[in-house]
Amino acid sequence: MAGPGLLGPQGTLPVCWYGQQDATWIGLHDAIRKLGLATFKPRDAEQLDEWSALARAAGWWWPGEDVCVLVDRPAAVAPRRVGYRDGTTVSW
């Protein structure tokens, strides 16, 4: 199971994510920290900041052990069409 199954021992941050589809977990940890409901070790907080920045900046992404696939955020989304800044469009 993605998300909770990756949390590990109580009080630790996950060491792995499946990608943008799990961005809700990044947002959850970021929100509880910003609300003062949790504190993290300095290195864990740095990693959370990095994951948060990635989730906000990239479109879909899939991290692997040796490679990470990143897709740019769409510039325009319309019914049955997505357009990117480089002019590429996807229609269905």
C-alpha positions as CSV (number, residue, x, y, z in Angstrom):
1,M,0.0,0.0,0.0
2,A,1.4,3.4,-1.0
3,G,1.8,6.1,1.6
4,P,1.1,4.7,5.1
5,G,3.0,1.5,4.4
6,L,6.1,3.6,3.7
7,L,6.1,5.6,6.9
8,G,8.3,3.2,8.8
9,P,8.7,3.5,12.6
10,Q,6.5,6.1,14.2
11,G,8.2,9.6,14.2
12,T,10.2,9.0,11.0
13,L,9.7,10.4,7.5
14,P,9.4,8.0,4.6
15,V,12.6,7.2,2.7
16,C,10.8,6.5,-0.6
17,W,7.8,7.9,-2.6
18,Y,6.2,6.5,-5.7
19,G,6.2,10.0,-7.3
20,Q,3.7,12.8,-7.9
21,Q,0.7,10.5,-7.3
22,D,1.8,10.4,-3.6
23,A,2.1,14.2,-3.4
24,T,-0.7,14.2,-0.9
25,W,1.6,12.6,1.7
26,I,4.2,15.4,1.1
27,G,1.4,18.0,1.6
28,L,0.2,16.2,4.8
29,H,3.6,16.2,6.4
30,D,4.3,19.8,5.3
31,A,0.9,21.0,6.6
32,I,1.2,19.4,10.0
33,R,4.7,20.8,10.4
34,K,3.5,24.3,9.4
35,L,0.6,24.1,11.8
36,G,3.0,23.2,14.6
37,L,1.5,19.7,15.1
38,A,4.8,18.0,14.4
39,T,8.5,18.7,14.4
40,F,11.2,16.9,12.4
41,K,14.9,16.4,12.8
42,P,16.8,19.0,10.8
43,R,17.8,16.6,8.0
44,D,14.3,15.2,7.8
45,A,12.9,18.8,7.5
46,E,15.4,19.5,4.7
47,Q,14.3,16.4,2.8
48,L,10.6,17.4,3.3
49,D,11.4,20.9,1.9
50,E,13.1,19.3,-1.1
51,W,10.2,16.9,-1.8
52,S,7.7,19.8,-1.3
53,A,9.6,22.0,-3.8
54,L,9.7,19.1,-6.3
55,A,6.0,18.3,-5.9
56,R,5.1,22.0,-6.5
57,A,7.5,22.5,-9.4
58,A,7.1,19.3,-11.5
59,G,4.3,17.6,-13.3
60,W,4.2,13.8,-13.0
61,W,7.4,12.2,-11.8
62,W,8.6,8.7,-11.0
63,P,11.7,8.3,-8.8
64,G,13.8,5.2,-9.4
65,E,16.9,3.9,-7.7
66,D,19.3,5.3,-10.4
67,V,17.0,7.5,-12.4
68,C,14.1,9.8,-12.0
69,V,11.6,10.6,-14.8
70,L,10.2,14.2,-14.6
71,V,7.4,15.6,-16.8
72,D,7.0,19.4,-17.0
73,R,3.8,20.9,-15.7
74,P,1.2,21.5,-18.4
75,A,0.9,25.2,-19.5
76,A,-2.8,24.7,-20.5
77,V,-5.4,22.0,-19.8
78,A,-8.6,21.8,-21.7
79,P,-11.2,19.1,-22.2
80,R,-9.4,16.3,-24.1
81,R,-6.2,18.3,-24.6
82,V,-3.1,19.2,-22.6
83,G,-0.5,21.7,-23.8
84,Y,3.1,22.2,-22.7
85,R,5.3,25.3,-22.9
86,D,7.5,23.8,-25.6
87,G,4.4,23.6,-27.9
88,T,3.8,19.9,-27.4
89,T,0.2,18.9,-27.0
90,V,-1.5,15.7,-26.1
91,S,-5.1,15.1,-27.3
92,W,-7.4,12.2,-26.8
